[in-house]
Structures are given as C-alpha cells and as structure tokens.
Amino acid sequence: MQKPIMAVTGDDTAATGDMPTYQIRAPTTALPQGVVMAASPGSLHSPQQLAEEATRKRELRLMKNREAAKECRRRKKEYVKCLESRVAVLEVQNKKLIEELETLKDICSPKTD
C-alpha cells in the first residue's frame, strides 16, 4: 500500500504579520494503482527475451569498443606523426650544432703548418 504524498503550500505573510503560514494538504493526484517501481528482470521477460537482450547488449558493447579502438589508433597515429616531426627538427638542429662546433674548433685551434 502506498503512502500518500503530502504537499506544503505557503502564503507570503500570515494573519499576524511577518511570519509566513504553511498548510499541509493532500495531493490532488496520486500514482496509479498497480504501478511497480522496480522488478526483477526474470519476472518481466521470458528466457528468449533475456537472451536477445544479452545479445543486444553484447553487440552494443562490441560496437562501442570498436569505435573506442578506432579512436585510440587515430590518436596514436597523430602522436607518432608529431614525434616524427620533432625528430626531424631535432636532427636538423643537431646537424647545425655539429657544424657550428666544427667551425669553432677550426677557429680556436692553433694551426700547425
């Protein structure tokens, strides 16, 4: 048996002045009789429906997993491209530094003839 839900209403001011007054009154509408809030899965579905639901859930999970894996591979490719680009820049920078070092060695080293 359901307990009735009570509603609280209030006036802006009471008859005495500054305190608001509140009245508790019964709701005008109630939940329909026979409404079940929760039930066990076995009581609502046949074994075939449960198997179909499990299959549907599995397919949905697999589809989501495929999409997540696809996105993961895309991000990995982007990351690898970024690393390859950085390697190329660093190799050029390293080559320039080696050339600069050789030039400075030639300038600073005593020449013997």
Distance bins in CASP14 RR format, pairs under 12 A and 6 or more apart:
PFRMAT RR
TARGET T0000
AUTHOR 0000-0000-0000
RMODE 2
METHOD distances of the structure
MODEL  1
1 30 0 0 0 0 0 1 0 0 0 0 0
1 31 0 0 0 0 0 1 0 0 0 0 0
1 33 0 0 0 0 1 0 0 0 0 0 0
1 34 0 0 0 0 0 1 0 0 0 0 0
2 27 0 0 0 0 0 1 0 0 0 0 0
2 30 1 0 0 1 0 0 0 0 0 0 0
2 31 1 0 0 1 0 0 0 0 0 0 0
2 32 0 0 0 0 0 1 0 0 0 0 0
2 33 0 0 0 0 1 0 0 0 0 0 0
2 34 0 0 0 0 1 0 0 0 0 0 0
2 35 0 0 0 0 1 0 0 0 0 0 0
2 36 0 0 0 0 0 1 0 0 0 0 0
2 37 0 0 0 0 1 0 0 0 0 0 0
3 26 0 0 0 0 0 1 0 0 0 0 0
3 27 0 0 0 0 0 1 0 0 0 0 0
3 30 0 0 0 0 0 1 0 0 0 0 0
3 31 0 0 0 0 0 1 0 0 0 0 0
4 24 0 0 0 0 0 1 0 0 0 0 0
4 25 0 0 0 0 0 1 0 0 0 0 0
4 26 1 0 1 0 0 0 0 0 0 0 0
4 27 1 0 0 1 0 0 0 0 0 0 0
4 28 0 0 0 0 0 1 0 0 0 0 0
4 29 0 0 0 0 0 1 0 0 0 0 0
4 30 1 0 0 1 0 0 0 0 0 0 0
4 31 0 0 0 0 1 0 0 0 0 0 0
5 24 0 0 0 0 0 1 0 0 0 0 0
5 25 0 0 0 0 0 1 0 0 0 0 0
5 26 0 0 0 0 1 0 0 0 0 0 0
5 27 1 0 1 0 0 0 0 0 0 0 0
5 28 0 0 0 0 0 1 0 0 0 0 0
5 29 0 0 0 0 1 0 0 0 0 0 0
5 30 1 0 0 1 0 0 0 0 0 0 0
5 31 0 0 0 0 1 0 0 0 0 0 0
6 22 0 0 0 0 0 1 0 0 0 0 0
6 23 0 0 0 0 0 1 0 0 0 0 0
6 24 1 0 1 0 0 0 0 0 0 0 0
6 25 1 0 0 1 0 0 0 0 0 0 0
6 26 1 0 0 1 0 0 0 0 0 0 0
6 27 1 0 0 1 0 0 0 0 0 0 0
6 28 0 0 0 0 0 1 0 0 0 0 0
6 30 0 0 0 0 0 1 0 0 0 0 0
7 22 0 0 0 0 0 1 0 0 0 0 0
7 23 0 0 0 0 1 0 0 0 0 0 0
7 24 1 0 0 1 0 0 0 0 0 0 0
7 25 1 0 1 0 0 0 0 0 0 0 0
7 26 1 0 0 1 0 0 0 0 0 0 0
7 27 1 0 1 0 0 0 0 0 0 0 0
7 28 0 0 0 0 1 0 0 0 0 0 0
7 29 0 0 0 0 0 1 0 0 0 0 0
7 30 0 0 0 0 0 1 0 0 0 0 0
8 20 0 0 0 0 0 1 0 0 0 0 0
8 21 0 0 0 0 0 1 0 0 0 0 0
8 22 1 0 1 0 0 0 0 0 0 0 0
8 23 1 0 0 1 0 0 0 0 0 0 0
8 24 1 0 1 0 0 0 0 0 0 0 0
8 25 0 0 0 0 1 0 0 0 0 0 0
8 26 0 0 0 0 0 1 0 0 0 0 0
8 27 0 0 0 0 0 1 0 0 0 0 0
9 20 0 0 0 0 0 1 0 0 0 0 0
9 21 0 0 0 0 1 0 0 0 0 0 0
9 22 1 0 0 1 0 0 0 0 0 0 0
9 23 1 0 1 0 0 0 0 0 0 0 0
9 24 0 0 0 0 1 0 0 0 0 0 0
9 25 1 0 0 1 0 0 0 0 0 0 0
9 26 0 0 0 0 0 1 0 0 0 0 0
9 27 0 0 0 0 0 1 0 0 0 0 0
9 28 0 0 0 0 0 1 0 0 0 0 0
10 19 0 0 0 0 0 1 0 0 0 0 0
10 20 1 0 1 0 0 0 0 0 0 0 0
10 21 1 0 0 1 0 0 0 0 0 0 0
10 22 1 0 1 0 0 0 0 0 0 0 0
10 23 1 0 0 1 0 0 0 0 0 0 0
10 24 0 0 0 0 0 1 0 0 0 0 0
10 25 0 0 0 0 0 1 0 0 0 0 0
11 17 0 0 0 0 0 1 0 0 0 0 0
11 19 0 0 0 0 1 0 0 0 0 0 0
11 20 1 0 1 0 0 0 0 0 0 0 0
11 21 1 0 1 0 0 0 0 0 0 0 0
11 22 1 0 0 1 0 0 0 0 0 0 0
11 23 0 0 0 0 1 0 0 0 0 0 0
12 18 0 0 0 0 0 1 0 0 0 0 0
12 19 0 0 0 0 0 1 0 0 0 0 0
12 20 1 0 0 1 0 0 0 0 0 0 0
12 21 0 0 0 0 1 0 0 0 0 0 0
12 22 0 0 0 0 0 1 0 0 0 0 0
13 19 1 0 0 1 0 0 0 0 0 0 0
13 20 1 0 0 1 0 0 0 0 0 0 0
13 21 0 0 0 0 1 0 0 0 0 0 0
14 20 1 0 0 1 0 0 0 0 0 0 0
14 21 1 0 1 0 0 0 0 0 0 0 0
14 22 0 0 0 0 1 0 0 0 0 0 0
14 23 0 0 0 0 0 1 0 0 0 0 0
15 21 1 0 0 1 0 0 0 0 0 0 0
31 37 0 0 0 0 1 0 0 0 0 0 0
36 43 0 0 0 0 1 0 0 0 0 0 0
36 44 0 0 0 0 1 0 0 0 0 0 0
38 44 0 0 0 0 0 1 0 0 0 0 0
39 45 0 0 0 0 0 1 0 0 0 0 0
40 50 0 0 0 0 0 1 0 0 0 0 0
41 47 0 0 0 0 0 1 0 0 0 0 0
41 49 0 0 0 0 1 0 0 0 0 0 0
41 50 1 0 0 1 0 0 0 0 0 0 0
41 51 0 0 0 0 0 1 0 0 0 0 0
41 53 0 0 0 0 1 0 0 0 0 0 0
41 54 0 0 0 0 0 1 0 0 0 0 0
41 57 0 0 0 0 0 1 0 0 0 0 0
42 49 0 0 0 0 1 0 0 0 0 0 0
42 50 1 0 0 1 0 0 0 0 0 0 0
42 53 0 0 0 0 0 1 0 0 0 0 0
43 49 0 0 0 0 0 1 0 0 0 0 0
43 50 0 0 0 0 0 1 0 0 0 0 0
44 50 0 0 0 0 1 0 0 0 0 0 0
44 53 0 0 0 0 0 1 0 0 0 0 0
45 51 0 0 0 0 1 0 0 0 0 0 0
45 52 0 0 0 0 1 0 0 0 0 0 0
45 53 1 0 0 1 0 0 0 0 0 0 0
45 54 0 0 0 0 0 1 0 0 0 0 0
46 52 0 0 0 0 1 0 0 0 0 0 0
46 53 0 0 0 0 0 1 0 0 0 0 0
47 53 0 0 0 0 0 1 0 0 0 0 0
47 54 0 0 0 0 0 1 0 0 0 0 0
48 54 0 0 0 0 0 1 0 0 0 0 0
48 55 0 0 0 0 0 1 0 0 0 0 0
49 55 0 0 0 0 0 1 0 0 0 0 0
49 56 0 0 0 0 0 1 0 0 0 0 0
50 56 0 0 0 0 0 1 0 0 0 0 0
50 57 0 0 0 0 0 1 0 0 0 0 0
51 57 0 0 0 0 0 1 0 0 0 0 0
51 58 0 0 0 0 0 1 0 0 0 0 0
52 58 0 0 0 0 0 1 0 0 0 0 0
52 59 0 0 0 0 0 1 0 0 0 0 0
53 59 0 0 0 0 0 1 0 0 0 0 0
53 60 0 0 0 0 0 1 0 0 0 0 0
54 60 0 0 0 0 0 1 0 0 0 0 0
54 61 0 0 0 0 0 1 0 0 0 0 0
55 61 0 0 0 0 0 1 0 0 0 0 0
55 62 0 0 0 0 0 1 0 0 0 0 0
56 62 0 0 0 0 0 1 0 0 0 0 0
56 63 0 0 0 0 0 1 0 0 0 0 0
57 63 0 0 0 0 0 1 0 0 0 0 0
57 64 0 0 0 0 0 1 0 0 0 0 0
58 64 0 0 0 0 0 1 0 0 0 0 0
58 65 0 0 0 0 0 1 0 0 0 0 0
59 65 0 0 0 0 0 1 0 0 0 0 0
59 66 0 0 0 0 0 1 0 0 0 0 0
60 66 0 0 0 0 0 1 0 0 0 0 0
60 67 0 0 0 0 0 1 0 0 0 0 0
61 67 0 0 0 0 0 1 0 0 0 0 0
61 68 0 0 0 0 0 1 0 0 0 0 0
62 68 0 0 0 0 0 1 0 0 0 0 0
62 69 0 0 0 0 0 1 0 0 0 0 0
63 69 0 0 0 0 0 1 0 0 0 0 0
63 70 0 0 0 0 0 1 0 0 0 0 0
64 70 0 0 0 0 0 1 0 0 0 0 0
64 71 0 0 0 0 0 1 0 0 0 0 0
65 71 0 0 0 0 0 1 0 0 0 0 0
65 72 0 0 0 0 0 1 0 0 0 0 0
66 72 0 0 0 0 0 1 0 0 0 0 0
66 73 0 0 0 0 0 1 0 0 0 0 0
67 73 0 0 0 0 0 1 0 0 0 0 0
67 74 0 0 0 0 0 1 0 0 0 0 0
68 74 0 0 0 0 0 1 0 0 0 0 0
68 75 0 0 0 0 0 1 0 0 0 0 0
69 75 0 0 0 0 0 1 0 0 0 0 0
69 76 0 0 0 0 0 1 0 0 0 0 0
70 76 0 0 0 0 0 1 0 0 0 0 0
70 77 0 0 0 0 0 1 0 0 0 0 0
71 77 0 0 0 0 0 1 0 0 0 0 0
71 78 0 0 0 0 0 1 0 0 0 0 0
72 78 0 0 0 0 0 1 0 0 0 0 0
72 79 0 0 0 0 0 1 0 0 0 0 0
73 79 0 0 0 0 0 1 0 0 0 0 0
73 80 0 0 0 0 0 1 0 0 0 0 0
74 80 0 0 0 0 0 1 0 0 0 0 0
74 81 0 0 0 0 0 1 0 0 0 0 0
75 81 0 0 0 0 0 1 0 0 0 0 0
75 82 0 0 0 0 0 1 0 0 0 0 0
76 82 0 0 0 0 0 1 0 0 0 0 0
76 83 0 0 0 0 0 1 0 0 0 0 0
77 83 0 0 0 0 0 1 0 0 0 0 0
77 84 0 0 0 0 0 1 0 0 0 0 0
78 84 0 0 0 0 0 1 0 0 0 0 0
78 85 0 0 0 0 0 1 0 0 0 0 0
79 85 0 0 0 0 0 1 0 0 0 0 0
79 86 0 0 0 0 0 1 0 0 0 0 0
80 86 0 0 0 0 0 1 0 0 0 0 0
80 87 0 0 0 0 0 1 0 0 0 0 0
81 87 0 0 0 0 0 1 0 0 0 0 0
81 88 0 0 0 0 0 1 0 0 0 0 0
82 88 0 0 0 0 0 1 0 0 0 0 0
82 89 0 0 0 0 0 1 0 0 0 0 0
83 89 0 0 0 0 0 1 0 0 0 0 0
83 90 0 0 0 0 0 1 0 0 0 0 0
84 90 0 0 0 0 0 1 0 0 0 0 0
84 91 0 0 0 0 0 1 0 0 0 0 0
85 91 0 0 0 0 0 1 0 0 0 0 0
85 92 0 0 0 0 0 1 0 0 0 0 0
86 92 0 0 0 0 0 1 0 0 0 0 0
86 93 0 0 0 0 0 1 0 0 0 0 0
87 93 0 0 0 0 0 1 0 0 0 0 0
87 94 0 0 0 0 0 1 0 0 0 0 0
88 94 0 0 0 0 0 1 0 0 0 0 0
88 95 0 0 0 0 0 1 0 0 0 0 0
89 95 0 0 0 0 0 1 0 0 0 0 0
89 96 0 0 0 0 0 1 0 0 0 0 0
90 96 0 0 0 0 0 1 0 0 0 0 0
90 97 0 0 0 0 0 1 0 0 0 0 0
91 97 0 0 0 0 0 1 0 0 0 0 0
91 98 0 0 0 0 0 1 0 0 0 0 0
92 98 0 0 0 0 0 1 0 0 0 0 0
92 99 0 0 0 0 0 1 0 0 0 0 0
93 99 0 0 0 0 0 1 0 0 0 0 0
93 100 0 0 0 0 0 1 0 0 0 0 0
94 100 0 0 0 0 0 1 0 0 0 0 0
94 101 0 0 0 0 0 1 0 0 0 0 0
95 101 0 0 0 0 0 1 0 0 0 0 0
95 102 0 0 0 0 0 1 0 0 0 0 0
96 102 0 0 0 0 0 1 0 0 0 0 0
96 103 0 0 0 0 0 1 0 0 0 0 0
97 103 0 0 0 0 0 1 0 0 0 0 0
97 104 0 0 0 0 0 1 0 0 0 0 0
98 104 0 0 0 0 0 1 0 0 0 0 0
98 105 0 0 0 0 0 1 0 0 0 0 0
99 105 0 0 0 0 0 1 0 0 0 0 0
99 106 0 0 0 0 0 1 0 0 0 0 0
100 106 0 0 0 0 0 1 0 0 0 0 0
100 107 0 0 0 0 0 1 0 0 0 0 0
101 107 0 0 0 0 0 1 0 0 0 0 0
101 108 0 0 0 0 0 1 0 0 0 0 0
101 109 0 0 0 0 0 1 0 0 0 0 0
102 108 0 0 0 0 0 1 0 0 0 0 0
102 109 0 0 0 0 0 1 0 0 0 0 0
103 109 0 0 0 0 0 1 0 0 0 0 0
105 111 0 0 0 0 0 1 0 0 0 0 0
END
